[in-house]
Amino acid sequence: MTGVDSRAPEPVVRARHLQEWLANVRREEDPWRARFFDALPADARTTIEGAARVAWLPVALHVLLADLLLDAFGPARAHAYYRRAFAASLGRPPFDSLVRTGARLIGLTPATFLRWASRGWEGTFRACGSMRGEVLGSNRGRLFYESLPAVCTASDAWLDSAQGSGYGVYDFLGVSGVVRLDKSRRAEGGMHLELEWSA
């Protein structure tokens, strides 16, 4: 007996998130785009493209896309991809309504993002742990990922994508800053981003 509850819900991600990922990669240049799609298993592509946008799909597909992207693009190009893709995603569901609400209530800043990030996570992932932002000062904060499933923490590509997404927040908000990724707690299902920014 391993102590794992076989009744635990499967970690899942919204299909629209994976579909937008494929659409974003289609807009990339060759040979990187071709490398990615050549490596993508046909059954995974069919599952993603054939799902209703609001359907829930196994998070293992999300991890697969991260692993394939790193292999096809290399670390620097993959980082730049996540940076662009996340900045663009902040203008689309599920983030767009959160961004508008946050802007109306308390303004648009990295601190606003840290306060509201968990809502975007909850709209995108289920049974995948949690995300929690913490503002540490006027230009500093942390974003904690906790109780992540093993399929996610086993992938450096998946974990590293968070750093590029953090820079995407800065790009979207028009601020500059540094995002540091700490994976030292990955064995316990955790990681965090350290964010420092200036206007």
Secondary structure as UniProt FT lines:
FT   TURN            6..7
FT   STRAND          12..14
FT   HELIX           15..26
FT   TURN            30..31
FT   HELIX           32..39
FT   HELIX           42..50
FT   TURN            53..54
FT   STRAND          56..58
FT   HELIX           59..89
FT   TURN            90..91
FT   TURN            93..94
FT   HELIX           95..106
FT   HELIX           110..124
FT   STRAND          125..126
FT   STRAND          130..137
FT   TURN            138..139
FT   STRAND          140..146
FT   HELIX           150..153
FT   HELIX           156..173
FT   STRAND          176..182
FT   TURN            184..185
FT   HELIX           186..188
FT   STRAND          191..198
//
